[in-house]
Amino acid sequence: MTKYIKLIFSFILITIVATSCNKWLEVKPQDGIIRDDYWKTKEQFGAAVIGCYSSLLDNALVTDLFAWGELRADMVSSTLQTSTDAINIMDGNILASNSFTDWSPVYRTINNCNTVLEYGPSVIKNDATLTVKQQNAYLAEAHALRALMYFYLLRTFGEVPLQLTATSTDKEVTQLVKSSQLDVYNQIITDLKFAQQNALETYGDINTDKGRITKNTVFAIEADAYLWEDKYDSCIAACDSVIGSQRYGLVDGTDQSQWFNTLYFNGNSSEGIFEFQFDQQALNPFYNQFISSNRLYVAASNVSSDVFGLDHSGLQKDIRGDGGSINAVDGTLLKYAGATGGESITLRTASQSFAHWFVYRYADILLMKAEALTWVNRGGEALALVQTVRDRAHAIDETVETPDSTSADDIAQYILDERAREFAYEGKRWFDVLRFAKRNNYKQLSVLLDVVKKNAPTYLQQTILNKYKDVRSHYFPINQNELQADKKLIQNPFYQ
């Protein structure tokens, strides 16, 4: 089956990617086409769902997801071409004028989902061939994608406006107050529960299963959301649903080059659960960000030694390090930049900038389950799952930790370290650190403080530490343009 992005170019209904706007949710369905004339057939319904996925390929969206999940942490460094806004995030100087606080790319996807949810159910009255099961499966995709987008917003901004209806005028979208973190979280779970009940297990095609919401995608998002709120038994159950499906496995790491090609260059491997389906017709922004002479980001200088470890015997090599996630020689972020990995590294050309964005992989399921097991006094099981991930990667002895199976804090730290190795540059590091730090009323705030100061200039370290000691600073400010457009919005507390 052709990837979903190839469908959208013949479907002009939702022109999200090509649109530039300043106000969140400003891009909307065209009245009189979508609402009056459009929702007549199941094919049109399905095409509208495809439009939701198309919006995920907006370069502005994936640029934000990378920045939100990586720049405040400790594994990315700037170059001479890095924007001032990006450097300010790295330095903890985040203002409401910073372009990375613009949440409109995420809300555009949410508005697409809202449009499907609001108008899709009317199709069944016009098309007798549309079954209730198929209708609910389409709606499940929109519910799950909306939940995923709000989960990104929740972890990045904290309190955000909870827009649940399709919008067609600026007046309609500029009269929203922020919802509490609890209300946003509860809506995420509500959406996921509907999706869990109604999503398809498979579309009958591997590429489609990796690029569209399946029941296992929903379980993966649920596991992540439950872990964020310390709901460990629910997280374990969601992970077990994915594991029990027997649809996924870790890509073999015996040959680093083959592993890299299968998992990262080609994508849609047996390990992938949900990937943004960039391809030659819809390229990602990573060539300009990670490869070109004007690249914006490189690996932090300490990553090879501190994260993946250095084996001075020359007998061991973690496949996720040099030749996997990075090129240790020049700091290139190889996951997105590499045409080949392993011992013979080559870089993608501009026309090959179609590396997928990984939302969830099977390794994530194993390590999320391990983390949840840790906090319900099942440390031995947790360590076994960590070892499974390490064995596949040929992790070296230098990075082995031997926490007591009864010490939850030590095991959790080991898992946090392992997640840094496994998901380097996949937009997860900051969220992992924040989740670890905030648990038990910020018992591990010191770990977050160590992370944020690691790559900061020496003269800024104390300033950064003083800021991040205030836990309200762990969330972005609301963009100044949003505050001006919506008088009901109130700036997040730390930035008032």
Secondary structure, 3 states (H helix, E strand, C coil): CCCHHHHHCCCCCCCCCCCCCCCCCCCCCCCCCHHHHHCCCHHHHHHHHHHHHHHCCCHHHHHHHHHHHHCCCCCEEECCCCCHHHHHHHCCCCCCCCHHHCCHHHHHHHHHHHHHHHHHHHHHHCCCCCCHHHHHHHHHHHHHHHHHHHHHHHHHHCCEECCCCCCCCHHHHCCCCEECHHHHHHHHHHHHHHHHHHCCCCCCCHHHHHHCCCHHHHHHHHHHHHHHCCCHHHHHHHHHHHHHHCCCCCCCCCCHHHHHHHHHHHCCCCCEEEEECCECCECCCHHHHHHCCCCCEEECCCHHHHHHCCCCCCCCCCCCCECCCEECCCCEEHHHHEEECCCCCEECCHHHCCCCEEEEEHHHHHHHHHHHHHCCCCHHHHHHHHHHHHHHHCCCHHHCCCCCCCCHHHHHHHHHHHHHHHCCCCCCHHHHHHHHHHHHHHCCHHHHHHHHHHCCCHHHHHHHHHHHCCHHHHCCCCCHHHHHHCCCCCCCHHHC
